[in-house]
Amino acid sequence: MKQPLRTEKGRLLLNGLAVETIKDIKQLKKIVTVHLTHLLRKKPKQFWKSFVM
């Protein structure tokens, strides 16, 4: 069993990680959205297939 981080440093580290993760998720969402809109414009059939599967 790992001990939970109770120190301020540990907390700051975790907060930093959380912020980075949120940034990454936002970036990923943006990429996915762009990709999906691109698919929808270029190949609508393929776009809907990707949702059905």
C-alpha positions, 0 to 999 in steps of 0.5 A: 500500500502506498502512503497518500501524499500529505505534504504541501510539496506533494499536494502542489505536485498533484495539482500541477499534474491535474492541471497538465492532465486537464490541458492535455484532455482539452487538447485531445478534445480539440484534436478529436473534434477537428478530426470528426468535423473533417471526417463529417465533411469529407466522408460522411458515411465513414463518419457514421460508421465509426459511431455505429461500431 
